[in-house]
Amino acid sequence: MNRFFSSRSFWNAPISENPEIDPDSDAYSALLAKEENGPYFGVNLHQWTIPVYEVNAQTPRHNVLQRAVTTKDDPLAYYGKLGTRFRHYPGFGESVPIPDGALSDPEGDSHLAMIDAEQNLAWDMWGARRRADGQWESCTGMCYELSGSGVFDPGDFSLQDGDSIHFHGPSRASGVPAIAGLIMHHEIEAGKIEHKLACATRSNAKRKFVFPAIWTDGPLEFGIPEGAVLQLDPALDLDSFKLSRGGRIVAEALQKYGAVNTDNAGGNALYGEWIARGNPGRAWEGLLDPFCLKEIHVKHLHVLKLRYIQRRGFDGHPGPNFE
């Protein structure tokens, strides 16, 4: 599969020529430039990203249990009482194809996704883990069509202002599919990315989001709304930067398709599919580097005009002191 979702999907549409820039774009860029890890976007490849496994009719099936975060030794324990409110979307959990040896992201979010091109289906989870007894469990769970729009209908969820989107099934803070906007290994091998990218920042707006996001848990009174599209200035001469082959491919995608703000993060981040370090048959090493865009300052990124801003959402991204 070359890219996820319909050819007419928002995710697969190039940005139009001369798009309207948001009046607050410079202020948003200034926020990104204050990032303590550096005024550029890194690429998460080995942690805090999404493992994606190709599955088929022969893949072992598992009944994925609802995970409730209730113990202090749980990696997600800072969610406290919220952990009993996480939910799978209705119908998710029975007969989920998960390959033997599959691993969720080892970091706290523990994302995991499977795609079945024959059945035209994708499954994704947040807080996924295999228990000592061999059963899988996850905090959230969704199943959706690979050839669909890649945008969830907010009317399908019983969202109440103040909720976390994780109470309803989606695994991204903005309520978009986990696989949307991922940089895939085969795309860098082939030399071209033909879709929008997913990005995350620690500078997201509180209770403010735009399409394709259907929710938010951003923390800042003045921040970048989730769902916002960031475009690398298409007039920027990429030849003036010392970019690796992989970095050039990503930069060109940022100019043509842009990146969608999908989540909170501990820095300015794009997402490549998770691949374990040292994988002998398939590796990012030598193909794409987490710091491949380090030379491109965030001042060269513009936030496109924000339309139909929604002013609802979770009251803020929970952290260690969240009650």
LUMTI-540632 format. One line per 5 residues: their letters; for each residue x, y, z of C-alpha. Coordinates in Angstrom, 1 decimal. Each point is the difference from the previous one (the first is absolute). Example, Ala and Ser with C-alpha at 12.3 -4.5 7.8 and 13.67 -1.06 7.14 Angstrom:
<vogus>
as> 12.3,-4.5,7.8; 1.4,3.4,-0.7
</vogus>
This chain:
<vogus>
mnrff> 0.0,0.0,0.0; 1.6,3.3,-1.1; -2.0,2.2,2.3; -2.9,-0.2,2.4; -3.6,1.1,-0.7
ssrsf> -1.9,1.1,-3.1; 1.8,1.9,-2.8; -2.5,2.8,0.8; 0.8,0.0,3.7; 1.1,3.2,1.6
wnapi> 3.1,-1.8,1.0; 1.0,-0.7,-3.6; -0.8,3.4,-1.4; 2.9,2.4,-0.9; -0.2,3.5,1.3
senpe> -1.4,2.4,-2.6; 2.3,2.6,-1.5; 0.2,3.3,1.9; -2.0,-1.2,3.0; -1.3,2.6,2.5
idpds> 2.3,0.3,3.0; -1.5,0.4,3.5; 0.4,3.5,1.5; 1.6,-1.6,3.1; 2.4,-2.2,-2.0
daysa> 3.1,2.0,1.1; -1.0,-0.2,3.6; -0.5,-3.7,-0.3; 3.4,-0.4,-1.6; 1.5,2.0,2.8
llake> -1.5,-2.5,2.5; 1.5,-2.9,-1.9; 3.4,1.8,0.0; 0.0,0.2,3.8; 0.1,-3.8,0.2
engpy> 2.7,-1.0,2.4; 1.2,-2.9,-2.1; 0.6,2.3,-3.0; -1.8,2.2,-2.5; -0.6,-2.8,-2.5
fgvnl> -2.1,-3.1,-0.5; 1.5,-3.4,0.8; -1.4,-3.3,-1.2; -1.0,-2.6,2.5; 1.1,-3.4,-1.4
hqwti> 0.9,-2.3,3.0; -2.2,1.4,2.8; -3.2,2.0,0.5; -1.3,-1.1,-3.3; -2.2,-2.6,-1.7
pvyev> 1.0,-3.6,-0.8; -2.0,-1.2,-3.0; -0.3,-3.7,-0.8; -1.4,-1.4,-3.3; -2.5,-2.8,0.8
naqtp> -2.2,-2.4,-2.0; -2.5,-2.8,0.5; 2.8,-2.3,1.3; 1.1,2.4,2.8; -0.9,-1.2,3.5
rhnvl> -3.1,1.6,1.5; -0.3,1.4,3.5; -2.8,1.3,2.1; 1.5,3.3,1.3; -1.1,0.8,3.5
qravt> -0.9,3.4,1.4; 3.0,1.3,1.9; -0.8,2.1,3.1; 2.9,2.0,1.5; -0.5,-0.5,3.7
tkddp> 3.4,-0.9,1.6; 2.8,2.3,1.0; 2.6,-2.2,-1.8; -1.8,0.4,-3.4; 2.0,2.1,-2.5
layyg> -3.2,2.0,-0.6; -0.7,0.4,3.8; 0.0,3.8,-0.2; -3.5,-0.2,-1.6; -1.2,-1.1,3.4
klgtr> -3.8,-0.3,0.2; -0.3,0.7,-3.7; 1.5,-3.4,-0.7; -3.4,-1.6,0.7; -1.7,2.1,-2.6
frhyp> 2.1,-1.0,-3.0; -2.1,-2.0,-2.5; 0.2,-1.9,-3.3; -2.3,1.2,-2.7; -3.1,-2.3,-0.1
gfges> 0.7,-3.2,-1.9; 3.8,0.2,0.5; 1.9,-2.7,1.8; -1.3,-3.3,-1.4; 2.2,-1.9,-2.4
vpipd> 2.6,2.6,-0.5; 2.9,-1.2,-2.3; 3.3,0.4,1.9; 3.1,-1.8,-1.3; 2.1,-2.2,2.3
galsd> 2.9,2.0,1.2; -1.8,3.4,-0.5; 1.2,2.8,2.2; -1.8,3.2,1.0; 2.1,3.1,0.3
pegds> 2.1,-0.5,3.1; -0.6,3.6,1.2; -3.0,1.1,2.1; -2.5,0.4,-2.8; 0.5,-3.6,-1.1
hlami> -1.7,0.4,-3.4; -0.5,-2.9,-2.3; -1.7,-0.3,-3.4; -0.8,-2.8,-2.5; -1.0,0.4,-3.6
daeqn> -1.7,-2.7,-2.1; 0.0,1.1,-3.7; -2.1,-3.1,-1.0; -2.8,0.9,2.4; 0.5,3.7,-0.4
lawdm> 0.2,0.5,3.8; 2.3,1.6,2.5; 0.1,-0.4,3.8; 1.7,2.3,2.3; 0.5,0.3,3.8
wgarr> 1.6,2.2,2.7; 1.2,-1.5,3.2; 0.3,-3.4,-1.6; 2.0,-2.8,1.7; 0.2,-3.7,0.2
radgq> -0.6,-1.3,3.5; 2.0,-2.7,1.8; -2.8,-2.5,-0.7; 0.4,0.7,-3.8; -3.2,2.0,-0.4
wesct> 0.1,3.4,-1.6; -1.7,3.1,1.5; -0.2,3.7,-0.9; -1.4,3.2,1.3; -1.5,1.0,-3.3
gmcye> -0.9,-1.8,-3.2; -1.4,0.8,-3.5; -0.6,-1.9,-3.2; -0.6,1.9,-3.3; 0.2,-0.4,-3.7
lsgsg> 3.4,0.6,-1.7; -1.7,1.4,-3.0; -2.1,2.5,2.0; 0.4,3.7,0.5; 2.5,-0.4,2.9
vfdpg> -2.2,2.5,1.9; -2.3,-1.2,2.8; -3.5,1.4,0.2; -0.4,1.7,3.4; -3.7,-0.9,-0.1
dfslq> 1.1,-3.7,0.5; 1.2,0.8,3.5; -1.9,1.1,3.0; 2.5,2.7,0.8; -0.7,2.4,2.9
dgdsi> 1.9,3.2,0.5; 2.8,-0.7,2.5; 0.5,-3.7,-1.1; 3.2,-1.5,-1.2; -0.4,-1.5,-3.5
hfhgp> 1.5,-3.1,1.5; -3.3,-0.7,1.8; -1.6,-0.7,-3.4; 2.5,-2.2,-1.9; 2.4,2.2,-2.1
srasg> 3.7,-0.2,1.0; 1.2,3.4,-1.2; -0.7,3.1,2.2; -1.6,1.7,-3.1; -2.2,-3.0,-0.8
vpaia> 1.6,-0.9,-3.3; 1.1,-3.5,-1.0; 3.3,-1.1,1.4; 1.4,-0.9,-3.4; -1.0,3.3,-1.6
glimh> 3.0,2.0,-1.1; 2.6,-2.6,0.9; 3.3,0.0,-2.0; 0.3,-3.6,-1.2; 3.2,-1.9,-0.5
heiea> -0.9,-1.0,-3.6; -0.7,3.7,-0.9; 3.5,1.1,0.9; 1.4,-3.0,-1.8; -2.0,1.0,-3.1
gkieh> 1.0,3.6,0.3; -3.4,1.7,0.2; -2.7,0.7,2.6; -3.4,0.8,-1.5; -2.1,1.1,3.0
klaca> -0.1,2.4,2.9; 2.2,-0.8,3.0; -1.0,-0.2,3.6; 1.7,2.2,2.5; -0.2,0.9,3.7
trsna> 1.2,2.8,2.2; 0.0,0.9,3.7; -1.5,3.4,-1.1; -3.6,-1.1,-0.7; -3.0,2.1,0.7
krkfv> -2.4,-0.6,2.9; -3.6,-0.8,-1.1; 0.6,1.1,-3.6; 0.2,-2.2,-3.1; -0.8,-0.1,-3.7
fpaiw> -0.7,-2.7,-2.6; 1.2,-2.7,-0.4; 0.3,-0.1,3.8; -3.3,-0.9,1.8; 1.4,0.8,3.5
tdgpl> 3.0,1.3,1.9; 1.8,-0.3,3.3; 2.4,2.9,-0.5; 1.3,1.9,3.1; 0.6,3.7,-1.2
efgip> -2.4,2.9,0.1; 1.8,1.3,-3.1; 1.3,-3.0,-1.9; -0.2,-1.7,-3.4; -3.4,-1.7,-0.4
egavl> 0.0,-3.7,-0.7; -0.9,-0.6,-3.6; 1.9,3.0,-1.2; 2.0,-0.6,-3.2; 3.7,1.2,0.0
qldpa> 1.6,0.5,-3.4; 3.7,0.3,-0.7; 0.4,3.1,-2.2; -0.2,-1.4,-3.5; 2.3,2.8,-1.2
ldlds> 2.7,-1.2,2.3; 3.1,-1.2,-1.9; 0.7,-3.4,1.4; 3.3,-0.1,-1.8; 1.2,2.6,2.4
fklsr> -0.1,-2.5,2.9; 2.2,-3.0,0.5; -2.8,-2.6,0.0; 0.4,-3.7,-0.1; -2.0,-1.9,-2.7
ggriv> -2.6,-0.9,2.6; -0.1,3.5,1.4; -0.6,1.4,-3.5; -2.9,-2.4,-0.5; -1.7,1.1,3.2
aealq> 0.7,3.7,-0.7; -1.6,-0.2,-3.5; -3.1,-1.6,1.6; -0.2,2.8,2.5; 0.1,2.5,-2.9
kygav> -2.6,-1.8,-2.2; -2.3,-1.6,2.6; 0.8,1.5,3.4; -0.3,-1.4,3.4; -3.1,-0.3,2.2
ntdna> 0.3,0.7,3.8; -1.5,-3.2,1.4; 1.3,-0.3,3.6; 2.0,1.2,2.9; 3.7,-0.8,0.3
ggnal> 3.1,0.9,1.9; 1.4,1.9,-2.9; -0.7,0.8,-3.7; -0.5,-3.4,-1.6; -0.9,-1.7,-3.2
ygewi> -0.8,-3.8,0.0; 1.6,-2.8,-1.9; -1.3,-3.5,0.5; 1.6,-1.7,3.1; 2.6,-2.5,-0.9
argnp> 2.1,-1.7,2.7; 3.7,1.0,0.0; 2.2,-2.5,-1.6; -2.7,-1.7,-2.0; 2.1,-2.2,-2.3
grawe> -2.4,0.0,-3.0; -1.6,3.5,0.3; 1.6,3.0,1.6; -0.1,3.8,0.0; 3.8,0.1,0.5
glldp> 1.6,1.4,-3.2; -3.4,0.9,-1.4; -1.5,2.7,2.3; 1.5,1.8,3.0; -2.0,1.5,2.9
fclke> 1.9,3.3,-0.4; -0.1,0.1,-3.8; -1.9,3.4,0.0; 2.2,1.6,2.7; 1.3,2.7,-2.4
ihvkh> -3.5,1.2,-0.9; -1.2,2.5,2.5; -3.7,0.1,0.9; -0.1,3.6,-1.1; -0.3,-1.5,-3.6
lhvlk> -3.3,-1.7,1.0; -3.3,1.8,-0.5; -3.3,-0.9,1.6; -2.8,0.0,-2.6; -3.1,2.0,0.6
lryiq> -2.0,-1.5,2.9; -3.7,-0.4,-0.9; -3.0,-1.0,2.1; 1.8,-0.1,3.3; -1.7,-2.3,2.6
rrgfd> 0.3,1.2,3.6; -0.4,-3.2,2.0; 2.1,-2.9,1.2; 1.8,-1.5,2.9; 1.1,2.6,2.7
ghpgp> 3.7,-0.6,-0.5; 2.5,-2.7,-0.7; 0.4,-2.0,3.2; 3.5,-0.2,1.5; 1.6,-1.4,3.2
nfe> -1.9,2.4,2.2; -3.3,-0.4,-1.7; -3.0,-0.6,2.4
</vogus>
